[in-house]
Amino acid sequence: MHFIFKLLYLIITASLFGTGTKFLTIPANGLELAIGAHAIQKNGINPAAAINTNNEFLLNIAHGSWLGGSKLSAMKVSLPGQSISYGLELKYVDLDDLELRTERPTDDPLAFYGASGFALGGSFSKEWKGMAFGAQIHYIRIDLYSENSSGYGLDFGMVKTITPTFELGAAVLNAGRMSAMRNEEPQLPLRIIATTNLLLETGQVENNISISGEWSSLINSNALYISSSSRWNNFVILAGSKMAKKVIEISGGVGLQFGIYNLNYGTRFGSQDLGVPQMIDLTIQLP
């Protein structure tokens, strides 16, 4: 019995620090899944890119699956302001039916348990001297079996329009800390991302070609993203790729705008052989 409790603690600890705070790096919608890390995309990860100058209320809701059978639900709200735009963001990821087993093969697991991650944040963005700046603070909580940890994270970003067809963006994500669990303290996945975006117009087609570089504390290494977004009238084709240490991923998707609604679908294929993530999101524009 002592061995079982010891093994239970080891499995919980390994699962938590292996997957717990990583949920913050999971794409929050189909568009982000299709094009990868992007510090300029308005419905993406950079709070500076969320400036709402059209005096419209924007609501984005998303749902999908991630690696290992985990499920994601997310919501973003963009509120216009006279000089500052504000936003709210919620993300929830859960993984059910994790099996507790001993090192000796058995037909049935000793028990089942689940893991979940929750983040709720508020952001602002503002234009100043030809640049856009933004920041977000979010409350974070992770739960696994009888263990839990909570804390806060900070995001910062900027976007600079060099010419009408060329933009630069950068973001620092998940700076903060979590409360300790027993004798361990979960570490937030600090990310530093820089993006260049070039707009090319060919007839009635608008092509956004982007290159992003990312450094992540999760792997203490770099990753390169190359993506494209091609729009013809109200139809969009999305494509992306990621190259990192021992990891290659190909992603894609489609988008469709009809009236006040904007629908995006994204999927990704990777070399990890842990499943095929799929996500769909809907953005509603209200006056």
N, C-alpha and C positions, 0 to 999 in steps of 0.2 A: 504494500500500500504506500509506503514511503517513497518507493521508486516511481509509482504512478504520479504522486503529487509533484515530485521533483521534475519528472518528464513534462507534466502539464505546465509548470512554470517556465521551463526552457522553451517549449513550443510557443507559448503566449509571448514571451520576450522576443523570440526570433521573428515571429509574425509581425509583431508591433513595429519593431525597429526596421524590419525589412519592407513593410508595406504601409505602415501607419500614416506618417506625414507625407508619404509619396502621393497621396490622393490630391494634394495641392498642385501637382504637375500634370494631372489628367486634363485634357482639353475639356472646356466647359460647354461646347456646342459643336454642331456638325461642321460649321465653317472652320473653326480652329483645328478640328481633327483633320480636315482635308488639306489645309495648307501648312500646318505645323506652327512652331513658335514664330511669332510675327509681332514686331514692336510698333507697327504703324496701322494695322487693321483696326477699324473703329470698334468692332464687336469682339476684340481680342483681349490680350493680357495686359496691355499698357494703359494705365489710367489716364495718361495724357492724351491718348487717341480717342477718348470718349467725349470730346467737346461736342455739345449739342447746340448748334447755332441756328437751327431751323424752327425754334420755338415749338417743338413737338415733344409729346410724351412717348417714349419708346419702351416697349416691354418685350423682352426676349425670354422664351421658355424652351428648355432643351431636355431631352431624355435619350439614353442610350446605354450601350454595354461597353466595357473596357476589358483589358486582359484578365485572364483567370476567372472569368464569369462574374466579375463585379459589375454593379449597376450604378449609373449616375443620373441624378436629376439636378437641374440648375435653373436659376432665374436671374435675369439682369434687368434693372430699371434705370432709365436715363431721364433725368429731370432738367429741363432748360432753366437758365437763369439769366439775369440781365448782363452780368459780367463773368459769372462763374457757373459752370455746369456741375450738377451733382448726380451721383449714381448710388444704387444699392445692388448688392450681389449676394446670392445664396448658392451654395454648392453642397450636395449631399451624395456620398458614395458609400455603398454597403456591399459586403461580401458574405453570403450565407452558406450554411452547410459545410463549414470547415470541419474536418474529421480529426479527432484525437485518437492516435494509435501508438502502441509501443513499438519497439524495434523488432519484436517478434511478429511475423505475419499472422493476422487473424481475419476471420470472415467478416466480423462486425467491429466497427470502431467503439472505443470506450465511451465516447460522447461526441456531440456536435456543438459547435459554437460559431459565432459570427463576429465580424469586424466592421466598423463604420467610421466615417470621417465627416465632419460638419464644419462649414466655414460661412460666416455672415459678416459682410463688410460694407463700409460706406466710403465713397470716393468723391473727389472733386477734380476739376480740370479747368485751366484758365489760359488764355492767350496773353502773351506779354512780349513786346518788342519782336514781333514776328515769329515767335516760337510758342509752342503749346507745352504746358507743364501740368503734371497731375500727380496725385498721391492717393493712396488707399490704406485704411487700417481695417483689419478683419479679426474677428474672434474665431478661434479654432478649437475644436474638440475632437478627440479620437477615443473610441471605445473598442475594447477587445476582451471578450469573456467578462470577468469581473474587474478588469483593469480599465482605467481611463486617465486621460491627461488633457489639460486645456491650456490655452495661451493666446498670444496675439502675434500677428504678422503685419509688416509694413511693406508697401509697394511704392516705388517712385518711378517716374518716367518723363521723357520729353520727346517731342516731334518737331522737326525743322523742315519747312518747305524751301528747298533751294531754288527750284524753278517750278513752273506749273506741271512739269512731267517728272520731277525728281525730288524724292523725300528721303530724309534720314530719321531714324528713331532709335531710342535706347530705353531700357527698363531694368531696374533692380527689383527682384521679387522675393518675398518671404524672408525679409529681415525681421528677426524677433526671437521669441523663446517660448518654450512650453514648460509646464510644471512637471516635477519629477514623478516617476512611477516607481515605487519602492526605492531601489537604489540607482535607478537610471533616469536620465532626462532625454526625451525624444528630441532629435535635432531637426529643425526645419530645413527643407531643401532650398537653400539659397541659389538663385539663378540670376545671371547677368546676360542680357540679350541685346544685340545691336542688329538693326535691319536697314537695308537700302532698298528702295522701291522705285522702279522706272515704269512710266506709263507710255505705252506705244499704241497709236491709233492706226488701224488699217481698215479703211472704208468705214463700215458701220460697227466694226468690232473694236472694243477697248481691251487692251492686254496690259495687265499689271504683272511685271516680272520682279520677284523679290529674292534677295539673298540675305539670310540671317545667320549669325554666329552666336552660339550659346556656351557659357561656362556654367557648370552645375556642381554644387558641393556633393551631390549624391554619388557621382562617379569621379569627382575631382578631375574632370577632363572636359574636352570641348566637343561640340557637335555643329555640323553645318547643315542648314536647311536651304533648299531651293524650291520656290513655288511659283505658280502662275494662276491668275484669275482672268478668264476671258469672258467678256460680256457682249452679247448681241441682243439688242432690244431689252427684253425682260428676262432673258435666259443667261445663266452663268455656268461655265465649266471650270472646275477647280482641280488642281493637280499639285502634288508636292512630293518631296523626297527628303530623307534625313540620313546623314552619314555620321556615325560616331564610332567610338572604339568597340569593335566586335558587334556592331549593330548597324543594319541597313534596313530602312523602312521606305515603302512607297505608299502614297495616299492619294485620294481623289474624291470627287463628289460633284454635285450639281446644285444650282440655286435657281429659284424662280420667284419673281416678284409679280404680284397681281393686286392692284389697288394699294390698300394700306397694309397688305400682308407680304412678308418676305420669308420664303421657306428655303432651308438649306439641309442637305444630306451629305454626310461624309463617312468614309471608311478608310481603313489602314491595314496594310499587309507588312509584317515584319519578320525578321530572321529568328526571333525568339521562339516561334512555334507555341505561343501561349493563347492563341485565339485570334479572331478577326474583330477588332472594335468597330462599332457602327453607332452613329449618333444622328439625330435629326433635331432641328430647332426651328422655331417660328418667331419672327419679329413682327410686332404690331405697332403701327405708327398712328397716334391719336393726336388731334389738334389741341 
